[in-house]
Structure formats: C-alpha cells, structure tokens
Amino acid sequence: MEKSKSVEDELKDALNKEKKNVEDRYSQILSNLDQEKEKIQNEIRREFRTARRYVRANPEVGVGAAFAGGVLAGLLLTTLFKK
C-alpha cells in the first residue's frame, strides 16, 4: 500500500513539473509573439510614413497609382460579377 502511495506521489510530482514546464513555455511563446508583433507594427508604421512622404512629394504619381488601382479593382469586380 505504501509503495503505491509513493508511486502515486511521484506521478503527481512529475505531472506538476510537466505542467509547470508547459506553462513556462507557453508564457515564453506569448512573450516572443508580443515582441514580433511590436517589430511588425513598427515596420508597418515606418513603411506607411515613407509611402506617405513619397506621395506628398510626388502627388501626381500617387493619383496615378490610385487611378490605376481603381481601374484594376473595377475590372476584377466586373469579371467576378459577370459570372
């Protein structure tokens, strides 16, 4: 009886250690994801600022790109709705 009790305690201890390891790893993964999210957000902000500066310096190119994008979107929508 005593032997089965100690085996049970060992299993509980092992399970608790594994649970703690999983929780620690999960926290580490969440922390890494938060860091990556911050990096990506900062990179997107930089790219947006760069694009905005470019369009402000070259408005005719920005208008032309918007026009071409609109025409392309219109053609795609037209072909999708024709079917």
Contacts in CASP RR format, 6 or more apart in sequence:
PFRMAT RR
TARGET T0000
AUTHOR 0000-0000-0000
METHOD contacts of the structure
MODEL  1
MEKSKSVEDELKDALNKEKKNVEDRYSQILSNLDQEKEKIQNEIRREFRT
ARRYVRANPEVGVGAAFAGGVLAGLLLTTLFKK
54 61 0 8 1.000
55 61 0 8 1.000
55 62 0 8 1.000
END
